[in-house]
Amino acid sequence: MSAIESLLRVMTLRDADAIVLETGKVPNLRRRGQLEAMAMPPIEATMLDELVQPYVAGKDAELAAGPLMVPITIERTVYVTTIERSASGLKVTAKKGAPARAPAPAPAATPAPAPAATAPAPEVEVEREVARTSTPVIAVPDDDRRRRIARVLAPAVAIGVERGASDVFVSTGQPPRARVAGKLETLEAHVDDAELAACCAGLPNGALDLSLDLGSARVRVNAFDHIGGFAIAARIVRERVPGLGELGLPAELGSIVDQRDGLVLVCGPTGSGKSTTLAALVDMLDQKRAAHIITIEDPIEYRFQPRRSLVHQRELGAHVPTFLDGLRAALREAPDVILIGELRDRETLAAALTAAETGHLVLATLHASSAAGAVDRVIDAFPENQQRQIRQQLAACLRTVVTQFLLPRTSGGRAAAVELVPVTTAVANIIRKGDLHTLPTAIQSGREAGMIPLERSLAKLLDTGVVSAAAVRRIAADHDLLNALASKLR
């Protein structure tokens, strides 16, 4: 979908009768006879020229002679769009017409009588014009889109980096914002709404993931459209892969990279640092031994600088179409370690289990709030008649489940709380039998096996004054255990 078509869709979403775009002026919507200015800056001449170019190409003489009518069809709705030259530049007026009609059925063997000569209805004339001059949808080229998104984001990201933000957001008609220590703050930066609309026009399925380098900052970007226009969410990625200690994670996690095969799951809610933890583990593995590591990411965040290992990073959309396709290809590329950005569907889960069973160490993230929840989610992804087999597979190949949360520090910033569950023989038996309700008890009593209950991690943060009691209580699942472990709650 082109940029001008995206604006037409905004017009429809806002229940307007027409939209008026004119060089040097703020775009206006016409609703019930009244003009309403949109929350956008005036449109520059070059911007409007780019918006209409697909529809006026090769028609310069017609445009010079007078207004040019360009019917545009979006999702079977016809928009009668008039493009003309004004004193200040171009002027575009688009009005919503009638729905486009389906093709008429083939005539019967006996010709029908000729209809009386009557003037065609206006919507029929529009349909005839569409059939004669319809313009194909022209998407924004990928390279051009990346440059434009980078240009829109750069000022806000620069300020966000200075403030130590984890995320930056820009949205139509809104001031840029950044998430600092888990809270949103407004940024003193300007965003050109017209440029934001242009770079987000024609997004595949309404959203797009990519990674960008903005000066000294690297960001993971998701651009999307919404009822009020367009928006971009940018996760700021550290330039260097941090170590487990820098992330405040327990040293016991380092034992994960000593595994030679099996499945390791890093779990937690969105924004809890799962991808960063995986990156830290891969970097540690690279320091310890020589291995062939293949990563499948959406998009690539940290760029590894291999020391002992051979690391191949592949990005969805750029190198492989899906996680499943990337994983299937990886199995033919002789890897020792496979990193999967996210286990999203049943097929990818099944392929990951197979890879883990066949001698590969598979590291992956999964949205779950505990080890029991992670096992439950994997099993429930499969039909009931397959779940017994999946429990057997998971019990045999699952090596470790890490679940992490980020809590606001009392001094600013965020601190990590972790549940660490190495899959011992006892845990494997629980998974195999489906007795997941007993797993929390096994975690609490498995300290000698390296188990770290989430409540123990929370109690440590609380006793050292790093986080508040209120923040801890919101995360803890077992408040009785938390009260027993934390001296400040006794």
Buried (B, 14 or more C-beta within 10 A) or exposed (E): BBBBBBBBBBBBEBEBEBBBBBBEBBBBBBBEEEEEEBEBBEBBEEBBBBBBEBBBEEBEEEBEEEEBBBBBBBEEBBBBBBBBBEEEBBBBBBBBBBEBEEEEEEEEEEEEEEEEEEEEEEBEBBBEBBEEEEBEEBBBEEEEBBEBBBEBBBBBBBBBBEEEBBBBBBBBEBBBBBBBBBEEBEBEBEBBBBBBBBBBBBBEEEEBBBBBEBEEBBBBBBBBBEEBBBBBBBBBBEEEBBEBEEBBBBEBBBEBBEBEBBBBBBBBBEBBBBBBBBBBBBBBBBEEEEBBBBBBBBBBBBBBEBEEBEBBBBBBBBBBEBBBBBBBBBBEEEBBBBBBBBBBEBBBBBBBBBBBBEEBBBBBBBBBBBBBBBBBBBBEBBEEEBBEEBBEBBBBBBBBBBBBBBBBBEEEBBBBBBBBBBBBEEBBEBBBEBEBEBBBEBBBEBEEBBBBBBBBBBBBBBEEEBBBEEBBBEBBBBEEBBBEBBEEBE
